[in-house]
Amino acid sequence: MNDPAISIALVGSGGSGVMTAGSLLLEAAGRAGLYGMMSRSSGPQIRGGEAAALLRISTRPVFCLGNRFDFLVAIDWANAERFAAEIPLDTESTIVGDDDIPDEFSASGATFKEVSFKRLAAQSAGLRPNMIALGLIGSAIGLPPGELEAVAKKLLDHKGKATVEASVSALSIGAATLDGLKTIDIKTESVAELWNISGNEAAGLGAVRGGVRFVAAYPITPATEMLEWLAPALEKIGGTLVQAEDELASVNQLIGASFGGTPSLTATSGPGLALMTESIGLAVASETPVVVVNVMRGGPSTGIPTKSEQSDLNIALYGLHGDAPHLVVAPLSVSDCLFSAQWAVHLAETLQTAAIVLSDQSLAQTRAVIPRPVDVFFGARRAVQTEAWEDYERYATVPGGVSPMALPGLTGCQYTADGLEHNTQGTPSSRVEDHARQLDKRRDKLALHDYGDHWAHIDGNGPMAIITWGSSLAPVEEAVETLAPEGIALRVIAPRLLMPVQPERMAAALEGVETALVVEQSHGGQFFHYIRAFYAPECELHSMARPGPLPIRPADVTHAIREQWRGS
């Protein structure tokens, strides 16, 4: 594939402003009509320490990091070698920074240009090394200087005129620092309506659009930014966000708010989801809709809080004790975080159950310039009992399995909603027939629902299929595009709805496929085993499972496909 994109890595120690510089560069690119994305990487200490902003900017939408980096710009080299595996360089790359470059980078054979950003900043009061670096790289890739100045003024205006002037001066110094630096022309002629948004922000917007008006959560990396976005957004529309004392309290507050009729949501990561599982089971048993957004990170236990991995699949699918049918939805891109969160709220409310949204650090903390997502409206809402009824049966067995839910205060419609098995009125019962009836009810309402084409992204055709999910879709699609000129015809299947499974739809998607490669970012091949267990495809099934923290890159998938294609 003729890649029109340029990849840039900015590294520096805590407080050096790496993320600020990266964010400004991405925003300036968007203002110039370019697409792009920025993922972030930092050490396990989360705050402070080394940091890296990893960007890819292009004339067309990009959704994953490339196979290599064109530029590595080091504001300083403190612990930067820890990112060496995440920043692949080659002889066509350019490194800019102080001359104490770590061996891990110098061994790449990349061209080195010595620039001491701290020394340049020390020449005049108020100059910041990161703004000088921003001016340099902006000039190198051909961004209009006015765009960088505009975003810098927008960000720093509240700090006063002197700070703004110093920043503009720093940008000019950076732009004039190096002569002969390789420039890649990535200018575009047309400017579409573009959004600059992160996956966490998109999921928050989707939740609000879905009707969520109550959020209770405990901060946790990498889900916290979703909560930070939701707090002011909910306040503007009459909603509420509560910071609970822990994950146990937060999920139980959701159940209480939803029991009162308010669509409710929390956001967490793997350790928090582990604590919430008993209460999620309570939501399933009591048929109280709640949404839990789980932003996956490296595990097990505390794992690697700042790196991505798709290894919470098993706990999301199987982590509830007993027979507890529930929904599991996985967004496929930064943009899709909006749709998937909105859809999950709609499904939870419509089917009166718990929905787990499986995002991950790669999607959630990536900031991307993307085409405006298509507006989607779901008309169905929670079935609510509206009239007083002396013989009200909250858990009556009805066609479709979804019985109307009475809200507190409706005359004659009081009922018990707890974790004990119950009869149709909600009275606790251990009778065989009551247990069997309610088990069937909770199963059937999910199994009988028509999820439509939203259940999966399906594209292409051919005798070989790539089955993937979540953030792994982007490198798969880029690999497929790369291989197309070689005559390798591929079908891509990426389920968005992971539970309940859709065997008939998957069978139709795999019709005519002779061999399939399952691509995922986990060590144990959790998604591979899920596909094999629930869908038992007739085609030959192979696994490409890579654990984090390194991202799956298009070249990794391309290599695996070529190997499989030759062997098939």
Backbone hydrogen bonds, N-H to C=O, Kabsch-Sander energy under -0.5 kcal/mol:
donor,donor_aa,acceptor,acceptor_aa,energy
3,D,1,M,-1.1
6,I,57,I,-2.6
8,I,55,L,-2.3
9,A,71,F,-2.5
10,L,53,A,-2.5
11,V,73,V,-2.3
12,G,51,A,-1.8
16,S,13,S,-2.0
21,A,17,G,-2.5
22,G,18,V,-2.5
23,S,19,M,-2.6
24,L,20,T,-2.4
25,L,21,A,-2.3
26,L,22,G,-2.3
27,E,23,S,-2.4
28,A,24,L,-2.6
29,A,25,L,-2.1
30,G,26,L,-2.1
31,R,27,E,-2.3
32,A,28,A,-1.5
33,G,30,G,-1.6
34,L,29,A,-2.6
35,Y,58,S,-2.7
36,G,369,V,-1.3
37,M,56,R,-1.9
38,M,367,R,-2.8
39,S,54,L,-2.7
41,S,52,A,-2.4
43,G,50,E,-1.3
46,I,43,G,-1.7
47,R,45,Q,-3.1
51,A,12,G,-2.4
52,A,41,S,-2.7
53,A,10,L,-2.6
54,L,39,S,-2.9
54,L,52,A,-0.6
55,L,8,I,-3.3
55,L,53,A,-0.6
56,R,37,M,-2.1
57,I,6,I,-2.6
58,S,35,Y,-2.4
69,F,88,P,-2.0
70,D,7,S,-1.7
71,F,7,S,-1.8
72,L,94,T,-2.4
73,V,9,A,-3.2
74,A,72,L,-0.6
74,A,96,V,-3.0
75,I,11,V,-2.5
75,I,73,V,-0.7
76,D,11,V,-0.7
80,A,77,W,-1.9
82,R,79,N,-1.7
83,F,80,A,-2.3
84,A,81,E,-1.6
86,E,83,F,-1.2
87,I,83,F,-1.0
87,I,84,A,-0.8
93,S,90,D,-1.8
94,T,70,D,-2.5
95,I,111,T,-3.5
96,V,72,L,-2.9
97,G,113,K,-1.7
101,I,99,D,-0.7
105,F,102,P,-1.4
106,S,102,P,-2.1
107,A,103,D,-2.2
108,S,105,F,-1.7
109,G,106,S,-1.4
111,T,93,S,-2.3
113,K,95,I,-3.1
114,E,112,F,-0.5
115,V,97,G,-2.0
117,F,115,V,-0.9
120,L,116,S,-2.2
121,A,117,F,-2.1
122,A,118,K,-1.4
123,Q,120,L,-1.1
124,S,121,A,-1.1
127,L,124,S,-1.4
131,M,128,R,-0.6
132,I,128,R,-1.7
133,A,129,P,-2.4
134,L,130,N,-2.0
135,G,131,M,-2.1
136,L,132,I,-2.1
137,I,133,A,-2.5
138,G,134,L,-2.4
139,S,135,G,-1.9
140,A,136,L,-2.1
141,I,137,I,-1.8
142,G,139,S,-0.9
143,L,138,G,-2.5
147,E,144,P,-1.5
148,L,144,P,-1.1
149,E,145,P,-2.2
150,A,146,G,-2.0
151,V,147,E,-2.1
152,A,148,L,-2.2
153,K,149,E,-2.5
154,K,150,A,-2.0
155,L,151,V,-2.1
156,L,152,A,-2.4
157,D,153,K,-1.4
159,K,156,L,-2.1
160,G,157,D,-1.4
164,V,160,G,-1.8
165,E,161,K,-2.7
166,A,162,A,-2.2
167,S,163,T,-2.1
168,V,164,V,-2.4
169,S,165,E,-2.3
170,A,166,A,-2.2
171,L,167,S,-2.2
172,S,168,V,-1.9
173,I,169,S,-2.3
174,G,170,A,-2.5
175,A,171,L,-2.2
176,A,172,S,-1.5
177,T,174,G,-1.2
184,I,140,A,-0.7
185,D,183,T,-0.6
186,I,141,I,-0.6
186,I,184,I,-0.8
192,A,190,S,-0.6
194,L,192,A,-0.9
195,W,370,I,-3.1
197,I,195,W,-0.6
197,I,368,A,-2.4
199,G,363,L,-1.0
199,G,366,T,-1.3
200,N,364,A,-2.5
202,A,198,S,-2.7
203,A,199,G,-2.5
204,G,200,N,-2.1
205,L,201,E,-2.5
206,G,202,A,-2.5
207,A,203,A,-2.2
208,V,204,G,-2.2
209,R,205,L,-2.7
210,G,206,G,-1.9
211,G,207,A,-0.6
211,G,208,V,-1.3
212,V,207,A,-2.3
213,R,263,P,-2.3
214,F,263,P,-1.3
215,V,240,T,-2.4
216,A,265,L,-1.2
217,A,242,V,-2.1
223,A,220,I,-2.0
224,T,220,I,-1.2
226,M,223,A,-1.3
227,L,223,A,-1.0
228,E,224,T,-2.4
229,W,225,E,-1.9
230,L,226,M,-2.2
231,A,227,L,-2.2
233,A,229,W,-1.3
234,L,230,L,-3.2
235,E,231,A,-1.5
236,K,232,P,-1.6
237,I,233,A,-0.8
237,I,234,L,-0.8
238,G,235,E,-1.0
239,G,234,L,-3.3
240,T,213,R,-2.1
242,V,215,V,-2.9
244,A,217,A,-1.5
244,A,242,V,-1.0
250,S,246,D,-2.0
251,V,247,E,-2.1
252,N,248,L,-1.6
253,Q,249,A,-2.2
254,L,250,S,-1.7
255,I,251,V,-1.8
256,G,252,N,-2.0
257,A,253,Q,-2.6
258,S,254,L,-2.9
259,F,255,I,-2.3
260,G,256,G,-1.3
261,G,258,S,-1.8
262,T,257,A,-2.1
265,L,214,F,-1.9
266,T,291,V,-2.0
268,T,293,V,-3.0
272,G,269,S,-0.7
273,L,269,S,-2.6
274,A,270,G,-2.3
275,L,271,P,-1.2
276,M,272,G,-1.4
277,T,273,L,-0.9
277,T,274,A,-0.5
280,I,276,M,-2.3
281,G,277,T,-2.0
282,L,278,E,-1.4
283,A,279,S,-2.0
284,V,280,I,-1.9
285,A,281,G,-2.8
286,S,282,L,-2.6
287,E,283,A,-0.5
287,E,284,V,-0.7
288,T,283,A,-2.4
290,V,353,T,-1.3
291,V,264,S,-1.3
292,V,355,A,-2.9
293,V,266,T,-3.0
293,V,291,V,-0.5
294,N,292,V,-0.7
294,N,357,V,-3.1
295,V,268,T,-3.1
295,V,293,V,-0.7
296,M,294,N,-0.9
296,M,359,S,-2.2
298,G,304,I,-1.2
298,G,307,K,-1.4
303,G,300,P,-1.1
304,I,298,G,-1.5
307,K,304,I,-1.5
310,Q,521,Q,-3.2
316,A,312,D,-2.0
317,L,313,L,-2.4
318,Y,314,N,-3.3
319,G,315,I,-1.8
324,A,322,G,-1.1
327,L,354,A,-2.6
328,V,499,M,-2.4
329,V,356,I,-2.7
330,A,496,R,-3.0
337,C,333,S,-1.1
337,C,334,V,-0.8
338,L,334,V,-0.5
338,L,335,S,-1.2
339,F,335,S,-0.9
340,S,336,D,-3.2
341,A,337,C,-1.8
342,Q,338,L,-2.1
343,W,339,F,-3.1
344,A,340,S,-2.4
345,V,341,A,-2.0
346,H,342,Q,-2.2
347,L,343,W,-2.9
348,A,344,A,-2.8
349,E,345,V,-2.5
350,T,346,H,-2.7
351,L,347,L,-2.9
352,Q,348,A,-1.0
353,T,348,A,-1.4
355,A,290,V,-2.4
356,I,327,L,-2.6
357,V,292,V,-2.7
357,V,355,A,-0.5
358,L,329,V,-2.9
358,L,356,I,-0.6
359,S,294,N,-1.5
359,S,357,V,-1.1
361,Q,296,M,-2.3
364,A,360,D,-3.3
365,Q,361,Q,-2.2
367,R,38,M,-2.7
368,A,197,I,-2.8
369,V,36,G,-2.9
370,I,195,W,-2.6
370,I,368,A,-0.7
372,R,193,E,-1.7
379,G,377,F,-0.6
384,V,382,R,-0.7
385,Q,405,M,-1.5
389,W,411,T,-1.0
392,Y,389,W,-1.3
392,Y,412,G,-0.6
394,R,392,Y,-0.6
395,Y,424,T,-2.9
396,A,393,E,-1.3
398,V,396,A,-0.8
401,G,398,V,-2.3
403,S,401,G,-0.9
405,M,383,A,-2.7
406,A,404,P,-0.6
407,L,385,Q,-0.5
410,L,407,L,-1.4
411,T,409,G,-0.5
413,C,410,L,-2.1
417,A,415,Y,-0.5
418,D,416,T,-0.6
423,N,427,T,-1.9
426,G,423,N,-1.2
429,S,421,E,-2.2
435,H,431,R,-2.4
436,A,432,V,-2.5
437,R,433,E,-2.1
438,Q,434,D,-2.3
439,L,435,H,-2.4
440,D,436,A,-2.3
441,K,437,R,-2.1
442,R,438,Q,-2.5
443,R,439,L,-1.9
444,D,440,D,-3.3
445,K,441,K,-1.9
446,L,442,R,-0.5
446,L,443,R,-0.7
447,A,443,R,-2.2
448,L,444,D,-2.9
451,Y,449,H,-0.8
454,H,451,Y,-0.8
455,W,452,G,-1.2
456,A,453,D,-1.2
457,H,494,A,-2.5
458,I,456,A,-0.6
459,D,492,V,-2.2
461,N,490,L,-0.7
464,M,489,A,-0.7
465,A,515,T,-2.1
466,I,491,R,-3.3
467,I,465,A,-0.5
467,I,517,L,-2.4
468,T,466,I,-0.5
468,T,493,I,-2.3
469,W,519,V,-0.5
472,S,469,W,-1.6
473,L,470,G,-1.9
474,A,471,S,-0.5
476,V,472,S,-1.4
477,E,473,L,-2.8
478,E,474,A,-2.1
479,A,475,P,-2.1
480,V,476,V,-2.4
481,E,477,E,-2.0
482,T,478,E,-2.0
483,L,479,A,-1.9
484,A,480,V,-1.1
486,E,483,L,-1.5
487,G,484,A,-2.1
488,I,483,L,-1.3
489,A,487,G,-1.0
491,R,464,M,-2.1
492,V,459,D,-3.4
493,I,466,I,-2.8
493,I,491,R,-0.5
494,A,457,H,-2.8
496,R,455,W,-3.0
497,L,455,W,-2.6
498,L,328,V,-2.6
498,L,496,R,-0.7
499,M,328,V,-1.5
506,M,502,Q,-2.5
507,A,503,P,-2.5
508,A,504,E,-1.9
509,A,505,R,-2.2
510,L,506,M,-1.9
511,E,508,A,-0.9
513,V,510,L,-2.5
514,E,463,P,-3.2
515,T,463,P,-1.7
516,A,540,E,-3.1
517,L,465,A,-2.7
518,V,516,A,-0.5
518,V,542,H,-3.1
519,V,467,I,-2.2
519,V,517,L,-0.6
520,E,544,M,-2.1
522,S,520,E,-0.8
529,H,525,G,-2.3
530,Y,526,Q,-1.9
531,I,527,F,-2.6
532,R,528,F,-2.5
533,A,529,H,-2.3
534,F,530,Y,-2.6
535,Y,531,I,-2.1
536,A,531,I,-0.9
536,A,532,R,-0.5
540,E,514,E,-2.4
542,H,516,A,-2.6
544,M,518,V,-3.2
546,R,520,E,-2.1
546,R,544,M,-0.6
553,R,551,P,-0.5
556,D,553,R,-0.8
557,V,553,R,-1.6
558,T,554,P,-2.8
559,H,555,A,-2.4
560,A,556,D,-1.9
561,I,557,V,-2.7
562,R,558,T,-2.5
563,E,559,H,-2.3
564,Q,560,A,-2.1
565,W,561,I,-3.2
566,R,562,R,-2.5
567,G,563,E,-1.5
568,S,564,Q,-0.9
568,S,565,W,-0.5
